[in-house]
């Protein structure tokens, strides 16, 4: 979810984990722990970008961000967009 929100705010995927941490107002250490957990769960993926795009969730993050213009408000609204690994985009 965080990667999708940062992508929506930037208008593109973050160029680095440091940029992601800055946009999300997250410590660098927290961002690296999140990345480590993501890579453990999805060793063949470099970032969540492809998963967000292919599931259609990124479009929704973008839409919500353009409507709300606030990542904090968007995070509340987007909670229902988080999906379970292996679930289809419509099941989220």
C-alpha positions in Angstrom: 0.0 0.0 0.0 2.8 2.4 0.9 4.5 2.0 -2.4 1.3 2.6 -4.3 0.6 5.7 -2.3 4.1 7.1 -2.8 3.7 6.4 -6.6 0.4 8.2 -6.6 1.9 11.2 -4.8 5.0 11.4 -7.1 3.1 10.5 -10.3 5.6 7.7 -10.9 7.2 5.0 -8.8 9.8 6.1 -6.3 13.3 6.1 -7.9 14.9 4.7 -4.7 14.0 3.5 -1.3 15.3 6.7 0.2 12.9 8.7 -2.0 10.1 6.3 -0.9 11.0 6.9 2.8 11.0 10.7 2.3 7.7 10.8 0.5 6.0 8.5 3.1 7.6 10.4 6.0 9.0 7.1 7.2 12.5 6.4 8.7 15.1 5.0 6.4 15.4 2.0 8.7 11.6 1.3 8.6 11.7 1.6 4.8 14.5 -0.9 4.5 12.8 -3.3 6.9 9.6 -3.1 4.8 11.7 -3.8 1.7 13.4 -6.7 3.3 10.0 -8.2 4.2 8.7 -7.6 0.7 11.7 -9.3 -0.9 11.4 -12.3 1.4 7.7 -12.7 0.4 8.3 -11.9 -3.3 11.9 -12.8 -4.2 11.3 -12.4 -7.9 9.9 -8.9 -7.6 12.0 -5.8 -7.4 9.2 -3.6 -6.1 5.4 -3.7 -5.6 4.9 -1.6 -8.8 4.1 -4.5 -11.1 1.7 -6.1 -8.6 -0.1 -2.8 -8.0 -0.5 -2.0 -11.7 -1.5 -5.6 -12.8 -4.1 -5.9 -10.0 -5.6 -2.5 -10.9 -5.0 -1.2 -7.4 -2.5 1.5 -8.5 -5.3 3.1 -10.7 -7.4 3.4 -7.6 -4.6 4.8 -5.5 -4.0 7.4 -8.2 -7.7 8.2 -8.4 -8.0 8.6 -4.7 -4.9 10.8 -4.5 -6.1 13.1 -7.3 -9.5 13.4 -5.5 -8.2 13.8 -1.9 -4.8 15.5 -2.6 -3.7 14.2 0.8 -1.8 11.0 1.5 -3.0 10.8 5.0 -6.7 11.0 4.0 -5.9 8.6 1.1 -4.4 6.1 3.6 -7.7 5.9 5.5 -9.7 5.5 2.3 -7.3 3.0 0.7 -7.3 0.5 3.6 -9.9 -1.5 1.8 -7.6 -1.8 -1.3 -5.0 -3.8 0.4 -5.2 -7.3 -0.9 -4.2 -10.7 0.3 -1.5 -12.5 -1.5 -3.1 -14.7 -4.1 -6.4 -12.9 -4.1 -7.8 -11.4 -7.2 -8.1 -7.7 -7.5 -11.9 -8.0 -7.3 -11.7 -9.9 -4.1 -10.0 -7.1 -2.3 
